Amino acid sequence: VQLQASGGGLVQTGGSLRLSCAASGFTFDDYAIGWFRQAPGKEREIVACFSDSDRTQYYADSVKGRFHISRDNAKNTVYLRMNNLQPEDTAIYYCTTGGHWGPGTLVTVSS
């Protein structure tokens, strides 16, 4: 299993970014997949994910209404659209599925 996240960067408060996670090595549409993040000095926390059963979307309360997760099964890719970014969204964002983790992509939101 390989997960390669991309799309992070530096953005001003209120800005937007779209993260992508290209997956390979497993049957993409059979598994739950989602995004976690880890801010400096804090524990890793879930951001958003798809369940493996009915494709239900889950969002952390802190990102509801601002972030949107989507997937393209034909491209084996999951996306995270992040709008109205705030300094507290600064973190390394990781894509994960089935206990596997990608290397992460850094999102920095300047105030």
C-alpha positions in Angstrom: 0.0 0.0 0.0 1.3 3.4 -1.0 -0.3 6.7 -0.1 1.1 10.0 -1.5 -0.3 13.2 -0.2 0.2 16.5 -2.0 -1.2 20.0 -2.2 0.0 21.5 1.1 1.5 24.9 1.3 1.4 28.4 2.8 -1.9 30.3 2.7 -3.3 33.3 4.4 -6.2 33.2 6.8 -9.4 32.7 4.9 -7.7 31.1 2.0 -8.2 27.7 0.4 -6.2 24.6 -0.5 -7.0 21.2 -2.0 -5.1 18.2 -0.8 -4.8 15.1 -2.9 -3.9 11.6 -1.9 -3.0 9.1 -4.6 -3.3 5.5 -3.5 -2.0 2.3 -4.9 -1.4 -1.3 -3.9 -5.0 -2.2 -2.8 -8.5 -2.1 -4.1 -9.2 1.5 -3.5 -13.0 1.5 -3.3 -13.1 -1.4 -0.8 -11.7 0.5 2.2 -12.4 3.5 4.4 -10.0 6.3 3.7 -9.5 9.7 5.2 -7.4 12.5 6.5 -5.8 13.1 9.8 -3.6 16.0 10.9 -1.0 16.7 13.5 -0.3 20.2 14.7 3.0 21.1 16.4 2.9 19.9 20.0 -0.4 18.2 19.6 -1.7 14.7 19.1 -2.8 13.4 15.7 -6.5 13.9 15.1 -9.0 12.9 12.5 -10.1 15.6 10.0 -12.5 13.8 7.6 -13.0 10.3 6.2 -15.2 8.0 4.2 -16.5 4.9 5.8 -15.8 1.6 4.1 -19.4 0.5 4.1 -21.8 3.1 2.8 -19.3 5.8 2.0 -20.7 8.0 4.8 -18.6 11.1 5.3 -17.3 12.0 8.7 -16.0 15.4 9.7 -14.4 16.7 12.8 -16.5 19.4 14.4 -13.6 21.9 13.9 -13.8 21.6 10.2 -17.5 21.1 9.5 -18.8 23.5 6.9 -15.3 24.5 5.8 -13.7 21.2 4.6 -15.0 18.7 2.1 -13.8 15.2 1.4 -14.3 13.6 -2.0 -12.9 10.6 -3.9 -12.3 9.6 -7.5 -12.3 5.8 -7.6 -11.2 5.8 -11.2 -8.0 7.7 -10.2 -7.6 6.0 -6.8 -7.4 9.4 -5.3 -9.1 11.1 -2.3 -9.2 14.8 -2.0 -9.7 17.3 0.9 -10.9 20.7 -0.1 -10.2 23.2 2.7 -11.9 26.5 2.7 -11.7 29.5 5.1 -8.5 28.2 6.5 -7.6 29.4 10.0 -4.2 29.5 11.8 -5.4 26.6 13.9 -5.6 24.5 10.8 -1.8 24.6 10.5 -0.6 21.0 10.7 0.9 18.1 8.7 -2.0 16.4 7.0 -1.8 12.7 6.5 -3.8 10.3 4.3 -4.6 7.0 5.8 -6.4 3.7 5.0 -6.4 0.3 6.5 -3.7 1.2 9.1 -1.4 2.5 6.4 -0.1 6.1 6.4 1.3 8.3 3.8 4.2 10.7 4.5 2.0 13.8 5.0 1.8 17.3 3.5 2.4 20.5 5.5 -0.3 23.1 5.6 0.6 26.5 7.1 -2.0 29.2 7.6 -0.6 32.6 8.3 -2.5 35.1 10.4 
